[in-house]
Amino acid sequence: MKEFEKSISFDGRDIRLKVGLLAPQAGGTVLIESEDTAVLVTATRAAGREGIDFLPLLVDYEERLYAAGRIPGGFLRREGRPPERATLTSRLIDRPLRPLFPGWLRDDIQVVATTMSMDDRVPPDVLAVTGASIAVLLAKLPFNGPMAAVRVGLVGDDFVINPTFSEIEAGDLDLVVAGTPDGVIMVEAGANQLPEQDIIEAIDFGYEAVRDLIQAQLDLLKELGIEQVKEEPPEVDLTLENFIKERVTQPVKEVLGRFEKDKAVRDTALDEIKASVVAAIAELPAEDPVKLAAAKAPKALSNTFKEVTKTLMRRQVIEDKIRVDGRKLDEVRPISCRVGVLPPRVHGSGLFNRGLTQVLSVVTLGTPGDAQEMDDLHPDEKKRYLHHYNFPPYSVGETRPMRTPGRREVGHGALAERALIPVLPTKEDFPYVLRVVSEVLSSNGSTSMGSVSGSTLALMDAGVPITKPVSGAAMGLIKEGEEIRILTDIQGIEDFLGDMDFKVAGTDTGITALQLDMKLNGLPLAVIAQAINEAKPARLHILSKMLEAINQPRAEMSLFAPRLLTIKIDPDMIGMIIGPGGKTIKGITEETGAKIDIEDTGIVTISSVDGESAKKARSIIQGMTRKLNQGDVYVGRVTRVIPIGAFVEFLPGKEGMIHISQLADYRVGKVEDEVNLGDEVIVKVREIDNRGRVNLTRLGIHPDEAAAAREAAAVG
């Protein structure tokens, strides 16, 4: 392909598209740039594998530290396991891309986005999303696009398209909108308790820019002479499918019509229907076309059964406005909440139940040294709030190997984290590092929003002074033709067989996080606005149930949580506190048992489960860093005796020497004649030499000065 460049501008911020320059053997390639950020996106197709009954789409986002002019750390000095934000970006690309491929496609498709260059102004993630659509179109894959994404920020009272990192940090909104010509297909947002109407206006504002990017892609294809591929689905033998539908349609309709609230009972009844079809096929003669077709397509039964169940469940919602468990469309399942369910060795815990979904969230309070180092391309250096989400197989009654967290677990944890960050206390008010782990103990829909609610309970149980409690609800949608039904608090079957999963979290004031995923090609803004507005009463209902368990953060933290003391020292004195090779700070830690963290700004945080240990360490550091003046008088204790004088610790961690000539106003023959190891003495600062050494004296101290020094020592 010949080299070609195209550019589009948003309020003076250009996005540049370059094709035909790089990766010529990939199916489709684009280098998408804005300012000095450049992302290479490729899409490649391979022949389908035998027996695959799903779309094997792989979406990978790669970061190279050379993009920011850095060399990786560690022994190998090369990139290793993707950082968390790279995993989240992979999901951000995948979520709007996957539903736009035809459902019948079974070829292996891989989309790879690699950040080749990045400045500190332009985030690469939304560029990668748009680039993925362009690469797929250039690869001539069957695709119901184009698709594009933009970020919307709120700077003051104005919305901004594709804000810089600093504008995102300073603003009250970080919203990503992806869309197609048919409407919005994906939303991801964090907000500082913004009203619903502000969020809706921001999505509308972003979609207008998305439409411009979609048109730019269409123009690019036209200028390159490329037509969008319109492949027809392969022909399918309907013999087996019709056989299955005839035998399961009525029984499945009857099961769904029972409005069974117990998921296990409903699933057992459906499994029995499926088993009856297996038995019926087994009884057929060997040469029967149905039996032969079943042997060739072993997964056809499950796929057809799912299709029948989906059709009947959706019809029931559209026509009768009632759900499989008998709930009304806007009804929330029964909720119960508890706090303090684990022993106090755990700093805080909260148990949230919504129907059959159960999440146990656990809080750990850490010290500043526990903050997570962010070894990736982004400007943030440390992260003081960590939210981790675990989804074990027993939560859905299954067995499978336990492995490291996958993309779904990472994504759900990040969503809950984003929902809670706006209500957390500032570092200055509450210097703890916070880790929340949400354990999904039972799952039947919207465990991520259960994690938000459970974690709010746990944070309040731990005594974290959050500004407001946060709750979350998941909204669903069924669309058949022009008929649309929005569902409140969707359960597993409605998520699995529905068209939308829209998670909305927030306080009673406003929204803190959104995540919208579609199985359609896009939705009009009016429908999305309706879902956002209908989520509010659900959130407030859930919030009221949470507040029945605990209505404000506890006044006292767990006895086993660390106690933090913070002091500010002159940054020039940091080296003195640390000492050569860390000797001094290690000595303080060993003496007191407290943990000490020092920031470059001179903020010293001292932590210990035993508050007295922290106070002792603080006293030592304050003594070491206190500004000394000639003539100051202190009460000290003799720590060493040498032939020419004695060393006295007159402040915690601060020593000075009394020369033998300064021990008394007469000639002293031997130091031990005046002072011995451990003696308490009143001393005055005689001088501080140019190397910072303190020389002390016992001469010329007025009785009033001595009395004041003793009083100060007693108070300290």
N, C-alpha and C positions, 0 to 999 in steps of 0.2 A: 504494500500500500504506500502511496506517495505521502510525503510529509505534508501535514495540514494543521493550521492553527486557527482557533476561534476564541473570541473573548466576549464576556457579558459583564455588565457593570451594575452594582447595587449601591446607590448613594456614594459613588466614588470608589467603591471597593470592587476590584475586578476579579473575575474568575477566568482563568485561561485554560483552554483545552488544547492539547497537543497529541496528534495521532500520527502513526506511521514512522515514529522516531525510534522507539524502544521495543524490545521483546517481540521480534517479528514472527516467531514460531507459535506464540500464544494465539488462541482463537480470535481474541479481540483485546486491544490494549489502548489505554489512554493515560497520559500524564496530565493530571489536573492540578493547577497551581492557583495560589492566591498569596499576594505579597511574596515572601520567601519560603512559604510552605509548599511542598510539592509531594504529591502522592501518586505512585504508579499503581494502576489497577488493571488486572488482567482477568479474562474469562476464557476457560478452556473446556471443551466437551470431548468426552470419550464414549465409546460404544457401551451400551448397557450390559450389565452382567446377568447371567441366567438366574432366574428365581427371585429377582428384585421386584417387590410390589409397592415401592415408594420412590420418591424422587431423591436420589443420593447426591444432594447438594452440599458441597463443602465451602464455607466462607471463612477465610483466614485474614486477619489483619496483623501485619508485622511491623515492628518498630526497629529501626537501626539507630544506634546511638551516634553514629557518624552524622546523622541528620542534624544533630545539635552540636557537632564538633567535639564529641566526647568519646572516650575510650571506656569500654565496660570494665567494671571492677571484677574481683574474684581471681582465682588462680588462672583460669583459662583465658581471661581477657576477651571473651566473645559473648554475644547474646545467648542466653539459655532459655529457661522456661518463660513464656510470655508473662509480663506483669499483669496485674488485675485489670488495669484500664485498657490494655490491649485486648483482653478477653471481652470486656464490655463493648469495645468498638466493633469487634467481630459480630457480636449479637446485634448491635445497632445497624450494621449493614444487612445482616441476614433477615431481620424481622420484616422490613418492607419489601425485600427482594423475593423471598421464598413464595409468598402467595401469588405472585404474578406469573409463575411458570405454570403451564397447563397441568392439570391433575393427572393426566395419562402419561406424562413424560417420565421415562425410566433410565435415561442416559446419565452417566456420571458427569457432573458439572462442578467445576471448581473455580471460585472467584478469590483472587489473592490481591490484597491492597497492601502496599509497602510504602511507608513514609520515608522518602529519600532526602528531604530537607525540611527543616522546621524552624521558624523564628518564634519569638515569644509573644507574638500577637495573634496568629491565626491557628485555631485548633484544626487538626487534620481530619477529624472524624466525619463531619458532614460532607467534606469534599470527597471522602472515600465512598460514602453512600451514593452520591450522584455519579461518581466515577464508575461504580459497579454497574449502574444502569447503562452507561455509555459503553462499557466494555462488553456487556452482554449483547447489546444491539449490534456492535461492530463484529461480534463473533457469529452473528446471524443465527441466534438461538430462538426457538419459539418463546415468546415473551410478551405478556400483556402490558407492556410499558409504553413510553418511557416513564421513569420514576425519578424523582429528585428530592433532595432534602436541604433545608436551611436551618440555621439556629436563629432564635429570636431572643434578644436581651432587652432589659428594661433599664434605661439610663435616665434617671430623673423621672419624668413623666412620659418619656418618648420610647417607643419600641425601636430597636435597632436590628437590622439583618446582619447576621454573621459577626457578632461583637468580638472584640479582642479578649484575650484571657483576663486582662485587667478590668475591662468593662463587665465581664461576667462576674468576676469576684466582687466588684463594687455594687452591682445591681441586685435587684430583688427577683430576677427571673432568669432561668437557664432552660430554654425550651427548644427542642428539636422537632420539626414538623417534616414529615415525608408524605408525598402525595403523587397521584397519577392524574391523567386528564379526567378521571371519574370522580376524584375527590381525595380526601385525606385518608392515608392508609396506615400511618404510624405516628404516634406522639410520645415523646419522652420529655419529662419536665421536672425541674425542682423549682420551688417558689417559696418566697418568704411570706406565707399566709396571705396570698392574694385572693381577692374575691373572685367568684366564679365568672362574673362578667368580664373581668380583666383577662382571665385566662382564655375565654372564648374569643375576645378581640385579638389577643396575641396569636392564636392559632389561625384566625382569618388573615391577619397581617402576614404571617409566615407563608400561608398557602398561596397568596398572591405572588410572592417571590418564587415559590416552587413552580408555579405555572410559567413564569418567564424562563426558568431553567429547562423545563420540559420542552418549550418551544425552541430553545437553543439546540436541544438534542435533535429535534425533528429537522431543524434547518441544517444541522451538521450532516445528518444522513442524506438529505436532499443534495447538498453540495458535493458529497462524496459519491453520489449515485448509488446509494445502498437502499434497498427496500426491506421493510420489516418482514420477517419470515412468518408465514401463516401455514404451519404444518397441520395436516388433518390427523386426528387420532387414529390409531390402528383399528382395524375391524376386529370385533369381538364376537365369539360364538355365544349366543344368548341362551343356548339350551340349558346349561347348568344353572345360569342365573334365574331363568324363569321357573325352573324346577324348585329352586330354593325359595323364591318369593311366594310361590303358591302355597308352600307349607308353613311359612313362618309369619306372613303378614298378619293374619287374624290373631294367632296366639300372642304375638308381640303387642298388637294393639290392645288386647285384653289386659296384659301385664301392665302396660303403661297407664291404662285407664283405671287401675286400682288406686293410683295416687299413693303408692307405697312410700312411706317416709324412711323406712329402713333400707339403706342402700344394699346391704348384704342380702336381704330377702329378695329384693328386685333382681339383683345380679344372678342369684341362684336360679330364679325362675327363668330368666333369659338364657342362662347356660343350659337348662334342661330342654328348652326349645331347640337350641342349636344341636344338642346331643341327639335329639329325636331325628333331625335331618341326617346326621351322620349315620344313624342306624338305618334310616330309609334307603340311603345310597348303598350301604353295605349289602342290603337284601336284593338289590337289582342284579340281573344277569350280567355276566362279565362283559358281554358284547354291547350292553346298553350304552347309547351315546352319552347319557348323563354320567354314568360310572366312568367311562373313558375320559370324559372331560374333567371329572373330579380328580382322576389320577394325574392328569397333566397339569392341573392348577390346584395344588393342595391348599392355597390360601384363599381360593375363591369363596368358600363358605363364609369365612370370617369377614371378608370384604363386603359381600352381598348382605350379610346379616347386619353389619354396621350401617349400610346404606338404607335398609328397610327401617331399622330403629331410628335413624336420623330423620327420615321422611315423616314417620309417624309422630315422633316427638315434636318436630317443628310444626306439623299440621295441627297438633293439639294446642300448641301455644298460639298459633295464628288464628285458628277458628274458635277455640273455646276459651282462650285467654287464661288457661290454667296449666300449671307445670306438672312434671312427672311426680313430684312429691306432694301435690295438692295445694301448693302455695299460690297466692295471687302474684301477679307479675312484679309488684313493688314490695313484696313481703320479705323480711329478713328472717333467717332461721333463728331458733332459740339460742340465746347467748348466756354464758356464765363466765365469771372471772374470779380469780384468786390471786393473792400475793403472798410472798413468804412461804412458798410451798416446799422449799429446800432449807436445810439447816443453815444457821447464820455464818458458817464458814464461807458460804456463797454470799457475796456482798448484796445481792438483790435478785429476786426471781418473781416472775409473773406467769400465770397460766391462763390462756385465753381459749375458750371453746365457742365455736359457732357451728351448730349442727354437728356433723361428724368430723369437722376440722378442729384439730387441737394443736396448739403451739405453746411450748414452754420456752420462755426467754430468760436468759441468765446474764446478769451484769457483773463485770469485774472492774474495780477501780484500780488504776495503775498510776505510776509516777511518770513525770515527763520523759524519763529515759525509755519508757515503754512505747513511745510514739513510733509509728511505722515509717521507716525510710522508704521514700518513693523513688526507686531506681528506674525511672523511665524518662521519656522525653519532656514531660510536662513540667511547668515551672514549680509546682508545689514540691516542697522538700520533705515535709513530715505530715503525718496524718494522726490526729489525736482522738478521732472517733472511729472505731472499727465495728462493723456489723457483719457478722458471719451467719450463714444460713445452712442448715444441714437437713437433708431429706433422705432418711434411711429407708430401705425397702419395706420394712415392717409397717411403715406408715400407710401403705396401701395394701397390706396383706400379701406382699410378695417376697420372694427370696432372690437375691442376686449378690454378686461379690461387692464388697465395700471398697471403694476406691477414693482417690482424692476428689475434691469438689469439682464438678463439671461446670460447663458454661451456665447452665440453668441456676445452679446453686449460687454461683458468683453473681449472676444478674439479680436474683431475688434479694440477696443480701445487700447489694448496692442500692436497690430501690428502697428497701426499708431504711437504709442509712440516709439516703437523700431525704426521705420523708421526715426524719427526726432531727436532722441537723439544724433547721431553723429555730427549734425551741430549746436547744442546748444552751447552758450557761457559757459565758465567754471564758477564755483561758485565764483572764485576770481575776474573774470572780470565782472560778472553780478550776484550779490548775491540774486536775486529774486527767489522765488519759483514760478513755472509756472504751471498753469492749463489751459488746452485746452479742451473745450467741443464741440464735433462735433454733430450737430443736423441734422439727415437725414430728409429732408423735402419732398423728392421724391426719389423713388428707382426704378431703372431698370438696375441693374447690377453694381457690384464693388463699393459699397458705402465706403468700407474701403480705397480704393485708392483715392476716392473722398475726404475722410477725411484727408488723407495725404496732398493732394494738397490744400484743403481749409484751413487747419491748417497752412501751410507754408505762405499763404496769410495773415492770421490773425496775425501770429507772426511778420511778417514784418510790418503790420499795427500798431501793438502795440509798435514798436520801439525796439523789441528784436534783438540784433545784431547776428543773425544766420550767420554762415560762408558761407553757400550756400543754395539756395532754393532746395526743394525736391519735386518731382512729382512721381506719381505712375500709373501703368497700369495693367490691369488684362488680362491675356492670357488664351484662351480656346483651346480645342482640340476635334476633332471628329475622331474616329478610327473605320473603318469598314474593317475587314480582315487585309490586309497588307496596305491598303490605309489610310493615315494620313493627316489631314488638321489642321493647327494651326491657331487660330483666334485671332486677336488683338482687345482689348477693347470689351470683351464680354458683352452682355446685358442679362437680366433676363432669357429669354427662352433658350439662349445658355448655360448658367450656369446650368439651371434646367435639360435640356435634353442632355447636353454634357458630356464629359468624364473627364474634367480637369478644375480646377480653380487655376490658377497660378498667384499670385500677386507679382509684382516686383516694388520696390520703390528705388529711388536713386537720386543723383545729376547728373550734366553733367560730373562729374569725375568718379563716380562709384556707386555701389549698396550699399544701407543702410539696406534693409530688403527684405526678401523673404518669401512667404508662398505658398506651393504647396499641393493641395489635389486632390486625384484621385478617380474615380469610377471604374477604371480598377484594375487588379491584379498587375500592375507594368508597368513601361515604361523604355526602354533603355536610357542610358545617352545621346545618340546622339539626341534623340527627345527633351529631357529636355534642352540640350545645345542650340538647335535651338530656342526653345521658349524664353530662356533667351536673346539670341542675337536679336531676332525679337522684344522683348519688348523695346530695347534701343531707336530705332527711335520713337516709340510711346511716350515714356517718354519725350524725348527731344521736340517732337511736343507739348505735353501738357505743358511742362515747358515754351516754347516760348510764349504760350497764357497767361500763368500766369504772365510772366514778362511784358506783355503789360499793365496789371492792376497796378502793382507795381514792380519796378525793383531792389529795395534795401530797407532795413529796414528804417523806418522813423527816422529822427534825433532827434525828440522830442517825448516823451511819452504823453499819455493822461493827461490832467490836473488833472484827478481824480485818477490817478495811484499813489501809495505811492512813496515817495522819500526816498531812502536809503542812509544812511551814515554809513561807517564802520570804526571802530578804533580797535587797538590792545592794550590790557592791560595785565599787569602781572597776570597770572592765580591765584596767591596768593591773588589778590585784588578782586576776584569775589565775595567772601563772603561779603566784605565791601559794594560793589555796591548793592547787593541784600538786605543786612540788615537782622536783626532778623525777621523771619516770613515773609520776603519779604517787610518789611515796607519801606526801603529806595527806592527800585526800584519803588514801587507803588507811593511813594511820588513824584519821578521825573516824572513819567507818568502823575499823576494828575496835576502837575505844568505846564508841557509843552504840554500835549496832544499827545506826541509821544509814539510809541510802541518800546519796547527795548527787544532784544533777545541776550542772552549771551551763547556762546559755551564754552565747557570745556577747549578749547585751549586758551581762552582769547579774541576771536574775538567777538566784540560787534557790533551788527547791530541795527541801530536806524532808524525807519521808521515813516513817517507822510506825509499825502497829502500836508500839509503846510510845505514847506521846512524850514521856519524859526523856526518852532517848533522842527524839527529834529536838527537844528544847536544849539538851546538852550540846548536841552538834551545832545548833544555831549559836549558842553562846560562844563556842570555840571559834566559829567563823567570824562572828561579830568582833570577838577580841582580836583575831588576827588582822582584820581589815579596818579596825577603828583607827581613825587618824589621831596620832599622838602629838602632843605639844610639850615643848620643854616646860618643866615646872609642874606637870600633872602628877598627882599623888595617888598611889594605889596600895591596896593590901595584896601582898604576894606570898608565895611559898617557895622556899629554897628547893631547887631541883638537882643542883650539882654543886660540889665544892671542889675548887682547884687551888693550888698554892697561891695564886695571885688574886683570888677573889671568889665570888659565889654567883651562880646563875639563879635567877628568880623568875618564876612564871607569875607575872603580875596581871595578865589577862588570859582567858582561855586560849591556849595555842600560841601565846606571845611571851617570849622570854627576853630578858635583858641581863646585863652583868653588873654587879657591884664590885668595883676594884677594891682591893684590900685597904687602900687609902681612904675609901669612902664609907667604910663600915662604922667608924666612930670618929669623934673629934679629938682623939688622941692616937698615938702610934699603936698599931695592932701588930703584935709579933706573929700571930698565927690565926688564920681565918677561923679555925674551929673554936678559938677562944671567944668569938662573937656570935657565930651562927653555925647551925648544923643542918644536915639534910632533913627536910620536912618542916623546918621552923617557919612560922608565920612572921612576916616582917612588913613594916611600912616603908615604902620606897617612893622616891621622886625621880622623874625623868630628868637627867642632867643634860644629856645631849643625844642627838640621833646623827650618826655619821653619814658620809656620802654613800655608803654601801647599805644603808638602812638598819645598821646595827644600833641597838639601844643601850646606852650606858646609864646606869642608875646610881643613886646615892641615898644614904640614910641621914645625910646632914642637912641642916637648914629647913626642917619640916616643922611648921607651926602646929601646935596641939589642935587648933581648929581644923586644919587641913587633914590631920590624921583622923579626927573624929568623923569628918565628912567622908573620907575614904572607907572607913569601917562601915558607915551607914549605907553607902552605895554598894559595898560588897554584900552586905546582908540582904538588901533588896534584890540584887542580881541573883 
